[in-house]
Amino acid sequence: MTAVRREVLVPVAFLVLAVAVPAWWWLGRPAPDAGPPVVSVASPVSPAPSASPGPSGAPRAPSPSPAQAAPAREVPVPVPVRLVVPAIGVDAAVQDVGVDARGLLVVPAQARVVGWYRFSPPPGSGEGASVIAGHVDARGQGPGALFRLRELDVGDRLTVQRQDGSAVRYRVAARQTIVKGRLPVERLFARDGPPRLVVVTCGGPFLPDLGSYRDNVVVVALPEGS
């Protein structure tokens, strides 16, 4: 694990910068939300204030405390290397990612690869939100690994394979499409509370003036048997 700089912020999830409106996006409009609001599953704590807008209208959350930011753990947990979601045909390599100079979440350049936010707990940790994010599509690459995330339903399985060969299995508890400027990142990406997996990509209509999609599609999954 790499050390967190003092100025690192909780990432915002505007995530994917697409630069062309794909016609095939509109052939399959996002399905209605599934399950309860994601924040009710993702955050076991009382509501926190909404993040103030950052660049491009994306929310910017307060800097974590040193204890929250430090990735070091007494018992190291293997990092994720692959995400498998049979219901939507995902079998994607996972890279660890951080934030850019503005504190915005970085995702892998390859559309078919997803990123694990390395300052979130690894899948299989005893508490907190393990965050995985990826492209919905990318210019010149077509649909991304999470293009069909909006199709997941409550009960669908997600499996995270880890560096040591072990796997952590989850079941979808909720899926919701949220306007980016309203994304409650403090609660969705909280490092405390029950263990859960939060998967995020872009969704909704494409906005040519911004070169990105208006919304985020957020899935929250809980460990099997929890």
Secondary structure by P-SEA (a helix, b strand, c coil): cccccccccccccccccccccccccccccccccccccaaaaacccccccccccccccbbbbcccccccccccccccccccccccccccccbbbbbbbbbccccccccccccccccccccccccccccccbbbbbbccccccccccccccccccccbbbbbbccccbbbbbbbccccccccccccccccccccccbbbbbbbbbcccccccccccbbbbbbbccccc
